[in-house]
């Protein structure tokens, strides 16, 4: 007689159908289709967890750039100035400050401008 290991097989299939809960039609009812749908969904989830980081960094850069251009500076010069001033705020925090607190962001812009003026080689860049 063939041994099927029924309890483990049933548990494995049940786990897959539980993961497919909320899918439509046979993708949530039948193991074969649910398995394909869940595997595909997990591949998308893995890929998009990395894509999300990329998209948010891009969004933060856009927000910082918009705020710095309103103050008469470009994004790259602003970031260069902050780096010269040894300001260790990341882009997420900078974007939040730019959106929520314009006065504080203007102070950061002044810090960056002063650091750019005092940066070694600044006279060479102007000439």
N, C-alpha and C positions, 0 to 999 in steps of 0.2 A: 504494500500500500504506500502511496506517495505521501510524504510529509509536507504540508504546506506552510507551517509556521503561522497559522491563522491569526492568533492574537496580535503578533507583531505586524503582520501585513495590514490587518484591519486598523490598528493604531496609526500606521504610517499613512494609510489612505484617508483616515478621519482627519489627521493633522493637515493634510493637503486641502481637503474640502473646507475645513475651518478657515484656512488661510485665504480661500477663494470666496469667503462670505462677502456679499455685496456685489459680486460680479453678476452679470446678467445672463439669463437663459441657461443653457447647459454648461456654461463655464463655471457655474457655482454648484451644479447638481451632479455632473458626471465626472468621475475621477480622471479619465483620460484628457478631457478638455480643460478641467480645472488645473491639472498638473502643468500643462503647457502654458496656461494663462498666468499662473503664479510664478513659474520660472521666468517668463518674459517680463512680468511686472517687477520681479526682483532685480533683473538686469537693468531695467530702466531706473529703478530706485538707486542702485549702486552708482550708475553713471551720473545721474542727476544730483546726487549729493556732492559730487565734485564740480559739476556745472554751476550749482547754486553759489558756491564760493566765488567762482569766476564772475558771475553776474552781479553779485553784491559789491565786489571790489570795483567793478566797472561803474556801478551806480554811485558809489561813494566818490569816485574820481569826478564824475559829471557834476555832482552837487558841490564839491569843493571848488571845481573850476568855475562854475557859475558864480559862486560867492566871491572868489578872488578877482574875477574879471570885473565884477561890479565895483570893486575897490581899486581897479586900475593895475592889476598884476595878473600874470598868467599862472596856471597851475604848476608848471614845471619850475618857474622861478620861485613861487611860494614854497614848494616842497624843498627846493635847494636852500632857501633861506632858513627854513625850520631846521634842516639838517645842520646847517652852519651854526645855528643858535643852540644846537644840542637839545632841541625840543623833541621828546620821544612820544608824542601822541600819534596813534595810528590813524589810518584813513577813516575807519568806522567812527571813531570819536570826533575827528575833525568834521566829518560830514554832519554828524548830529549837532555839533556846536554851530556849524554854519546854518543849519535849518532852524534851530531853536533859539540861539542867543547871539544876535548880530553884534552886540557890543563886545562880547568876549572874543568873537571871531575877528573883529576889527583890531583888537589888541594883539592877537596872534599875527595878523598881517603886518602890524607895525614892528613886532619882534622880528619877523622874517625880513622886512625891508632894512632894518638896522643891521641885522647880521649880514645881509648882502653888501651893505655899504662898507662894513668893517672887515669883510672877507679878504684875505690876501689875494692879490691879483685882480681886485675889483677895478683898480685904476687902469689896468691893461685892457680890461673888457670894454671900458668906456672910450678908450682911445681909438 
